[in-house]
Amino acid sequence: MKRRTALITGGSRGIGLGIAQHLAQHGFDLAINGVRPEEAVQETLQSLRAAGTDVIYCPGDVSDAAQRARVLQKAYGHFGVLHVLVNNAGVAPKERKDILETTEESYDRLLDTNLKGAFFLTQAVAGRMIETPGLNGCIINISSISATVASVNRGEYCIAKAGLSMMTQLFAVRLGAHGIPVYEVRPGVIATDMTAGVQEKYDRLIENGLLVQPRWGYPDDVGKAAAMLASGALPYSTGQVLMVDGGLTISRL
């Protein structure tokens, strides 16, 4: 039986790597996208291959159309088909600024990487999925609690994630008749390179009751959720949001 394949953007570290590790454990072959040179991620790729997984590296900045095309060309050229697309690649503002001081440069960078790249990758992959009868594929978008939880010192990030949430619904509606579910995984406070600079802040907030489950989330937590979706465990739930936030967004008195 032919193994299933997945393309994971931003899959060489952080949340993306957590997803890659769990998909490898579920028997997926992997196309890992990232912006670092391949020699910088060799150790990570080899660790994924230890599970018996065929892993290729597809370098490229998803915000750029030509680079997105090269990523897909390499993935399809190697595997011939993609069963799962995980839109995980994302960046944070280089400098957290109040929305009254947000620059156009930062806004464009966040929207181009976190939203535009995911939209047009999904458009391209969805078209190929439709053309492959019996594929049994799906698309998984990794957003953030910032899709609905406002942070005025990184408004461009929140806007991008809110857009990604609507993108999930749009593609779910468009692809429903073709049997291709589209999901959103919405992580909370996850320990990654992106949150390392605000660790003390969130340590204090967690200690003071920010979360129902009083601990940091980890890439492994998100990886388990994505693997469940990729494996087809929720086939009748297209367009839905799976929260991985330790209860942060539960309304409490």
Helices and strands as residue ranges (DSSP letters): E 5-8, H 14-25, E 29-34, G 38-41, H 42-49, E 55-59, H 65-79, E 84-87, H 104-111, I 112-116, H 117-130, E 138-142, G 145-147, H 155-175, G 176-178, E 182-187, G 193-198, H 199-207, H 219-230, E 241-244
